[in-house]
Amino acid sequence: MTNQDSALRKSFKLDEFFLNLNGLLPGEKYKLLYSFYSFGMLLVYIIMIPILGYVEIFLAEPSRRVNMVDKSFVYLEIFVSVFKHWPFITKPARTKRLLNRWNESIFNTAVEIDEHIVQDSIRYRVFVVQIYFLSGVISVSVLLISSIFSFNDRELKLPIWLPDQVSNNTFFYVIANIYIITGYTHAFFGHASTDSLLQTYLLYCATQLRLIKFKLKNIHKYFKKVATSEDSHKTTIEGLPQKKIYDQIVQCIKVYEAVNGYVQEMENMYSVGIFMQLIVVSLIFSICAYNLTNVSSFLYAIYILSFTIPMVITMYAFCYTGALLIEESTSIADAVFKSRWYTFDNKNKKLLLTFIERTKKPIKLKAGKLVDLSLETFVIIMNRSYSLLAVLKNVY
């Protein structure tokens, strides 16, 4: 394992820890037991909490139902986890293969003069992950503190349906709170780990394309043998160095095709979960924004913000990395034109022309195989959220 390989792989360690904890990335031992654990967590928390929550809303008196609907955005976001967690639970081998592909030599071609590109991506990725998990700690902490303060009122901060004899019993009320907080924590950190993992995949794919551009633009820096005499100049243009340049271009094309295949495999596995997230995020953001305009408690406002901010960051990060991937793949031709292509022989020039034609179709990930992950998509989501917020303000 090279240093570069180690740096890429180490950047996933925190995600792997929470994926394991949430039953989304099994280890090598006790796979059958881990499978039961994964499906159990999905059923007990991700499915049951939203069902019990909406049953409680449906059975509540009309005077209470309005206040309870304000909290329904949490149930919706938790239920979306079903679609996001499903490929991790049902296809763990493919998840591990995608994760471990960053150990392959095809994705570890950086050398000293371009290693800073990879390091910049790792630093950006670590910063985003820290925001995700910090907001998760804050959100869970606020829910826990709110539950403690409302203990005497026997009010569940995330209301779910319970039999009357259970809700009036202190012991079972405490158990219900523990169940809700544990389920909320599981869902939140499950979202954070899967989202940061998928966004890192896209970010690293864009980084590989940026490395290709850097190498093509500065290809002369990779070969320091410069001819000084007329005979050696002839050798430089038509001999071994041209063969090295040819091999370097071929290597860039192989990396490009590997990135394209990687993104397509990602799309086949995870696009449905990302698409469902895009569908509900505008609705959730509108409800949260509406709740903030009518909030009666500072602690509840912090709770909403701790839920809303990471959700918006997640969608922006998805759309930003998707747009970055498109931009990097379509700007390879510019990098070729800025290189010293005019010093190459005809064989290399023809190879570059073929590569340029290949890059005219951008590499991109489609959510649900329908919607491009791009900044335009993020703007559309925010516009829809604002329109829905205006409707809610007029109705209520």
N, C-alpha and C positions, 0 to 999 in steps of 0.2 A: 504494500500500500504506500503510495506516494504521499508527500506532505499535502499536495493539492487535493488528492483524494480524501485524505483525512479531514481536511478543512471543510469540504462539502458535506461529508457524512456527519461530522460532529454537530453541524448546525441544525440537525434534525433531532437531537437527543431529547430536548424538552418535549417536542411533539410526540415522540415515541413513548415517553413516560406517561403522558396523559392518555394517549391512545390505548396503551396497555391497561391503564387504570380504568378506562371506560369500556373495556372489552372490545376494542376495535382493531387491535394488532396483537394476535396471539403469539406466544413464544414457541420454542421448539418442543417443549415438554407439555404433557397433559392437554393435548389439543382438543380432545373430545370434551373434557371438563371445561375448558375455556370456551368452547362453543356453546355449552349450556349457560355459562355465565354471561356471554354476549347477548344471547337471545333473551335471557332472563332480565337483564338490565333494560333491554329495549322494551319488553312487555311491561315490566313493573313501573318504570319511570316514564319513558318517552311516549308510550301509548296510554297507560292508565291515568296519569295525571291530567292530560287534556280532556279525556273522556269524563272523568269525575268532575272536572271543573265546569264543563259545559252542561252536565247534568244538573249541577248545583245552580247554575244560571237559569236553566230552563224551569226548575222547580221553585225558584225563589219568587217571593211576592213582587209585584210590579214596582213598588217603592224602592226595594233593595236591588232590583235587577239592573237599573240604570248604573248604579255605582259599581256593580260587579262586572258589567260589560266593559267598563273602563280598564279592567285588569285582564280582559280576555286576550290581549295581545301576547301575553306571556304563554298562554296555552297554545296559541297559533305558532309561535316561534319554536316551542318545544316539539310540537307535532311535526314540523318541517324536518326535524332531526331524523325522523323515520326514513325519509328519502335520502338524506345525506349519509346516514350510518349504514344503510342497507348494503351497498357494495363493499364496504369495509368488513361487514359481518359475514356476508355470503361468499365473498371472493378474497379471502385473506392472502392467498398465494399470489394473486395478481397485485395486491397492494404492496406486498413485500418486494415483488419483482420491480415495480415502479420505483420503490424507495431505494433498492439496492443497485439500480442501474447507474446511480451517480458514483458508484465505485468502478464502473467500466472505463477502460482507457479512452474510449471515444469521447467521453465527457471530461477528460482530464488531460487536455493537450496544452494547457497554459504553461508558459515558460517565464523566465524572470522579467522580461520586458513587458509582458501583458498580464502578469498575475494580479496587478492592482485592480483590474476590471472585476475579477472574481471576488477579491477581498471587499470591494465596495458593495457588491451585491450581498455578501454575507453580513456586512455591517447593517445595511438597510433591512435585511430580513430579521436580524436580531432585534432591531429597534421596533419593528412592527409587532413581533411576537411579544415583546415586553409590554407593549400597550394592550394587547389582547388579554394577557393573563393578569395584568394589574387591574384592568377594568373588571375582570371576572372576580377577583378577590374583593374589590370594592362593592360590586353588586351583591355578592353572596353575604358579605358582612352587613350591608344595609338591611337586607332581608332578615338576617338573624337578629339584628338589633331591634328592628321593627316588631318582630315576633315576640321578643322579650318584653318590650314596653306594652304590648297589647295582651299580655298574658291574663291579666285580671278581667279583661273584657271578653275573654273567650272568643276572640276574633282571629280567624286565620287570614294572614296577609295575602296569601294566595288561596282563595276559597275553593274547596273541593267538597263534593257531596259526602256526608257521613251520616249514619243512623243517629237518631236523637239520643239514644242511650249512650252512644260513644262521644258525641260532641259535648255532653253535659258531664262527662267523667274527666277529672283532671289528668289521670294517668294516660288515658287514650288521647286526650287533647295534646299532651306533650308528644306522644308517639306520632300523632298526625303531623305536628309541626316538624318533627325530625324527618319524617317521610317526605314532606314537601321541600324542606331545605336541602335534603340529600338529593332528591330528584332534580331540583333546580340547579344544584351544583353540578350534577352529572351532565345535564343538558348543556349548561353554559360552557363548561370546559370541554365537552365533546364538540360543541360548535367551534370553540377557539382552536382546538388541536386539528380538526379536519380542515377548517378554513385556512389556517396558517400553513398547513402542509400543502394543500392544493395551490395556494398562491405562491409558495416557494417553488413548486414545480414550474409554474409559469415564469417566475422571475429567473430561475436558473436556465430555462430554455432561452429566454431573451438574452441572458448573459452569454450563452454559447454563440448566439448569432452576433452579438457585439464582438466577441473574440474573433469570429470569422471576418468581420469588417476590419478590425484592427490589423489582422494578419495580411489581408489583401491590400490594405492601404499602405502598410509599412513592410511589405514583403522583402524589400531590399535589406532591411535591418536584420533579417533572420540569416542572411548569408554575408559574412564579412569579407570574403575573398574578393577583392577588387582587382581587375587586371590593370597593369600599367603599360605594358608594351603592346605593340600591334598584334603579335601572335597570341599573347595571352588574352587580349580582348576578343579575338576570334573564338578562343576556347570558352570564354565566359558567356558569350551570346549563344553559341551553337552547341556547346559541350555540356559538361557535367552540371554546372550551376543551373542551366535551363532545365535539366532533368530534375534537379532539386526543387526548382520552382514549380514544375509540373506536379511533382509529388505533393507539394504543399497545397496546391490548388485542389488536387484530388482529395486530400485530407479534409479541406474545408467543405467540399461537396458532401463527403461522407458524414461529417458532423451535421450539416444542414438536413440531410435526409434522416439522420437519427433523431434530430429535434422534431422534424415533421411527424415521424412515426410515433414519437413519445406523446406529442400533443393529441394525435388521433386516438391513441390508446386511452389517454386521460378522458377525452370526450366520450368515448364508448362506455367508460365506467362511471363517471361522475357528473355528466352533463345534466341528468335528470334532477339530481339534488340541487345543483346550482340554479337550474331553471325554476324550481319550486321556491327557492330562496328569493329569486328576483320577483316572482309573482306576489309573494306575501309581504316583501319588505316595504313597498309603498303604502300598503294598508297599515302595517304595524307602525311605520314612521308617522303616519297621519294621526293614528290614535294616540301615540305617545306625545306628539306635538299638541294635540287637543287637550290631553290631560295636563300638560304643563301650563296651559293658559287658564286652567281652572283648579290648580293644585292648592290644597289647603294646609299642607304640611311640608316643612322644609325637608324632613327626612324622606318623605315620599317623592319629592322633587329630585333629590339625590339618587334615589332608587331608579326613577324613570331615566334620568340622564345616564346612569351607569349601565342601563340596558340599551338606551338609544344610541349613545356615542359609539360603542364598539360595533353595533349593527351597521351604522353608516360607514364607519371605517372599513368594515369587512367588505361591504359592497363597493366602496371606492377602490379598495386595494385589489379586488377581483377585476374591476373594470380597468383600473390603471395598468395592472400587469398584463391584462389582455391587450390593451392598446399598445403597450410597450412591445409586446411580442409582434404585433402587426407592423409597427413602425420599424423595428429592427429587421424584420424579414423583407420589407419592401425597400429598404434603403441600402441593401447590399450592392445594388448596381452603382449607386453613387460612390461607394467605397472603391469599387473596381475602377471607375473613371478617375478617381483621385490617386490611384496607384501608378507605378511606372510601367503600365501595360505596353507602352510603345517600345520598350526595350526587350520585350519578350519575342520569342520566335513564333511562327505562324501556328504551330501546334498548340502552344499555350494560349494564344489569342482566340483560337477557335473554341478551346475549352472554356475560356471565360465568357465568350458570347453565349455558349450553350447554358452556362450557369446563370447568366443574366436572364435569359428567357425562362429558365426554371423558376426564378425568384419573382417573376411578375405576378404569380398567384400567391398572395400572402399566407403565411402560417397563422391560423387563428383558431380559437376554441369557441364553439357555439354552445350556448346553454340550451339544453334540450334539443340540440341540433337545429335550432331555429334562430336564436338571438346571438349576435356577436357580442363577446365581452369586450367592450370599448368604452371610452369616456362618453361617447354619444348616448350609449345605453344608460349610463349613470345619470346623465342630464334628464333623459326621458323619465326615469324612475322618480327623480326629485320633482319634476314638473307634475307627474301624476299624483305624487304625495301632497303637493300644495293644492292641487285641484280638489282632492278628496277632503283635505283639511277645511277648505272653504265651504264645502258641502256640509260637513259636520257642524261647523260654526253656525250655519244658517238653519240647520234642522234643530239643533239643541241650543 
